[in-house]
Amino acid sequence: MMKKQRITIAVTGLNNTDNPGPGVPVIRGIRASTDLDVRIIGLAYENLEPGIYMPGMTDKTYLIPYPSAGTKVFLNRILEIHALESIDVIIPNFDAELYTFIKSEKLLAEQGIKTFLPTLEQLEERSKANLPTYGQRYGVAVPESVEITGLNDIAGLKGQFDYPLLVKGKFYDAYLAYNSDQVITHFNKIAAKWGLPVIVQAFVKGTEVNVVALGDGTGRTIAAVSMRKQYITDKGKAWGGITIDDPNLMAITQKLIAQTKWRGGMELEMIKTTTGDYYLIEINPRIPAWVYLAVGAGQNIPEALVKLAMGFDVPSYPAYQVGKMFIRYSWDMLGDIGQFEQITMNGVLQTDKQSIQ
């Protein structure tokens, strides 16, 4: 039995909106641990991220600058918070953060802050732009895709792709386009938000199935839970899903983790066709927002990730409960303007004694 110890964990991704970040479900999983005595420090980019104000989530929350403000500015704020809170582990939950955190992993470790993240090579080789090469290298089917960097590239898509096709941002967002005019609209919207390149991917008809998984960096799969989306929002986010038993999907996941020696959390997004073929359409290099379904199904991936970061021995989960379902819903929280003023003016909010109904 592992000795229970107090650990201070900083978590990003508190934007629990219709495009939810993984921070809140990650915190819920960690707090469900019977082995870890934790103190949670929220790291928020905006002062209205719901996770700041949700009761029982963070013990204290700090505003931090976006990584786009520059690595030095970003890290100085993290280390400033660390000097006050003595952070043991940081769990970044956004794709756009990972490059900065991975590049700074050694510096953070020297300050006593542990992470458990993929390497830069692992991060880059599974990017949307590199996914076709990734598929060839590791023997998994991937829809054809190309990068486009300007409106002039769109005219050439007609001879290469059939409509509809998918238009994707390099970090987030994916839109289905049925003609070139829609491609232009989606291109402009994505480029303005996430920058270039924009990725165009062939559309594969079938059922979307997803896997949340955790690799230990040696090729071993610590956890893996698959689900089928039951309800999808207009942003393509799962608003309901159910765990499924799909041995082929599990085999693909375990093979990829073994081949790549993936380190950290990940999500595989795949399409299963009516003929039983599987196409990998995306790999998200971090824990997804639906991870609490895995916790409920018997695999507490956030807890296991913290233990790996702390250097504990973590056995692989043997199985999970099939038929476990999740449904997201909206809930109006009532608070006080004083809380908003504190986080806005002081950049910090003590949340463990807050009164929100």
Buried (B, 14 or more C-beta within 10 A) or exposed (E): EEEEEEBBBBBBBBBBEEEBBBBBBBBBBBBBBEBBEBBBBBBBBEBEBBBBBBEEBBBBBBBBBBBEEEEEEBBEBBBEBBEEBEBBBBBBBBBBBBBBBBEBBEEBEEEEBBBBBBBEEBBBBBBBBBBBEBBEEBEBBBBBBBBBEEEEBBEEBEEEBEBBBBBBBBBBBBBEBEEBEBBBBBBEBBBEEBEEBBBBBBBBEBEBBBBBBBBBBEBBBBBBBBBBBEEEBEBBBBBBBBBBEBEBBBEBBBBBBBEBBBBBBBBBBBBBEEEEEBBBBBBBBBBBBBBBBBBBBBBBBBBBBBBBBBEEEBEBBEEBEBEBEBEBEEEEEEBEEEBBEBBEEEBBBBBEEBEEE
